Amino acid sequence: MNYLLDIKYAFRLLAKSPLFTILTTIVLAGGLAVSIFSYSFLHTFVFSDLPLPEGESIVKLQATEQGYDRMFDAVDFAAIRPQISTLSEYGMYYSTSVLLDINGQAQSHNATFSEWNLFQFSRVQPLMGRAFRPDDSSPRSEKVAVIGYDLWQSKFFGTPDILDSTIKINGKNTRVVGVMPQGYGFPVASKLWLPIPEPLFTTQNRDQVYVDVYARIKPDIAQNVANDALSRIAKNTYEMRRQNSDTAIDDIYITTFQAAQTNGADGIIVFTILNIVTGFIFLLAAINVGNLLLARMNARTKEISIRVALGAPQKRLIVQMMWESIIICVAGGVIALLLSGWALQQVNQFWINMNLADGLAYWWHWGLDLNTIFATIIFIFVAIIMTGVLPALHVTGGDFNAILRGGTRGAASSKGNKVTRMLLTTEITVVTVLMYLGIVSSFFANQLINLDIGLNTKNILSAQVSLPAERYDSHPRRNALYQNIASRLQQQSSVSDAVVTTSFGKNTFMQQGIKYQLEQDKPQAVIRSVSGNIQFTGVQLLTGRYIDSRDQGNTMPAAMISKTLAQTYWPEGSAIGKQLKISGEVETASTWATIVGVVSDRVEGTPVSDPKNLMTIYRPISQLDSGNINIEYKFIGSEQQARSVIYETLYAIDSEVRISALKSMEELLVMLRDLTHSATQLFLKCGLFALALGVTGIYGLTANSVTQRQHEIGIRRALGANDQNIIRWLVKLGARPMLKGLSIGLVLSAILSFATWQIIALDIYLYAISALVVIVITSTAVLSAIYLPARRSIQLEPSETLRCED
């Protein structure tokens, strides 16, 4: 019964101060919402279980070479699988994009080629039809496919007649034998499944297909034991290859599909760091609310002292004072949970709006679950301790006899004042850094959104293509293929221009006539090879000529360079006719390439203001090439038809040439800008939220400090100090930690700016403007939060303040 009275009393107190109640609830709800959302988002991203029967026992085998993860050669894994005794089930798969012909319209879709046991392995049977059978992989069998639920609904309108119907995949008639249940996408993000043709892993020819491996560890085998056994197999199997200096796997280890998607330990580190950061925001909000409640409790010390004198037990007083905190924390927690649920749903919608949903792991679906609700309860419990239990213990632990003798409030100890100043400095530092990052990222986003990257992106598609290594094992064969691809595409009515390109990334080069003592003395540029004229991509000729059909493997080595590179290394004359040599080529006279043209710059990296990221060397692909290429082509008319053209063309040339990705250049640029804009908005909102938290906390700390200085204020007023002097004195006391916090925050911001220079580089004046804006906004907000309680303190009569004990 007493507890009900206490609850009613707490509600009455909160109802008497609606502004205080709303403010503290919103502040706490904001801090809780940030932490709950961050925890739930990152937990789903890194640790969510596979939504499959016995999903906890599913693992992925990972191979490494020279410390880097890589896929297995299908032939190699087929050879070592008889040696594996620690796994109960396993199978190979690889994912790629295929051309699916639907009602005469060819569309690109993600597909997984797997062994026949994939569905049996995952313990999930088709919603309709059947799974794969062992004989489906035979070259003599009819080609079959199993489709995903979303593909069935979106492209085939959910018709049950899909079973046993024939569709064209990569130009080949394929019978649909099954439809998987909604939400199924094993191994990662599959919408369509096809059996791996058996000859790909029964032949002795390596480097045909590279695969990943799904597996289950035997129930009686520990993971470390299985890892040791797999390592021994890798060592024994590939030892001979290493001795012959061939590429070889160093190790095989077990990981999870979840860890593989988030780079293993790196994902856990990111999860930990981001949760610590958001945890600090939650602690900041809880400390602020706790200080506001503490100031509110300090204002009632005389009432509490009288109740203690009348025999009220300390435990009852603590519980009674805690009820205000409990009500605020529970209300804030419910609001935070609802806000987090809404934000998590927006994450799902964000991926859809960005056209990225199809590429996400199928177990990544964000929303409120039991794990999130349980985490919310823990956060609320911690908030109650920080905002209710600790302030109540502090107040009830005071000297009530001294308070009764003095007639009102107790004074602040020097230790308490020191803690208050430290908290003020810390809050202002955090606010300064977050506001600075928000403003700097806004400038960067504006720069990136309005950036001319030096390319024409309208109506241009880019396809990443991998070549079968055995079939195209020589430069003449690859060059003939490149010319055939470009020629066939340009013959299409829907294609106006096409070029085959490859990028070698940044590499060093040498200028003829200059000697270099060390490798690091050599200049760097991004090296690109092209099969012909690239004017349609937006790279404009400034002087000389483009690389074109005249530049073949048996002609003079030629090169084009970007304007910035020409101005940097040949500043006093024309670069045409000069020679350069790319490091890594065979160092003979024939590898010195003559510059035949200078073209406009294209952005090759960040920061975009660094001239080093505008330096490009172009070589003819007939003279310098790679097995992995990009095909860029400009289309006329429908983009959907243009996407079909590349698949049809490559299939007609060689059905084994695979497209790993097909993207619109305009789509990539828009996506990059949208992601940058979203990240900037997030930084700005975090900065503004931190500012609101900081102002609230500073107000609470200042109000508490002023309350504890009432006796000193009364003495100063009795000695003749006017209201302006009192306010100036109190503001000055608060300004000291403000200046210290601003200074520390700006120093930390400068360090962060320097550390992120390789990603974000702005003109110096923009950094100065950012710092000035932060100083103005933060100072105005902080001084306002200090001024209000100072102003309120002088409204009390001096005789009342003098009754406060120092």
Disulfide bonds with the S-S distance in Angstrom:
none
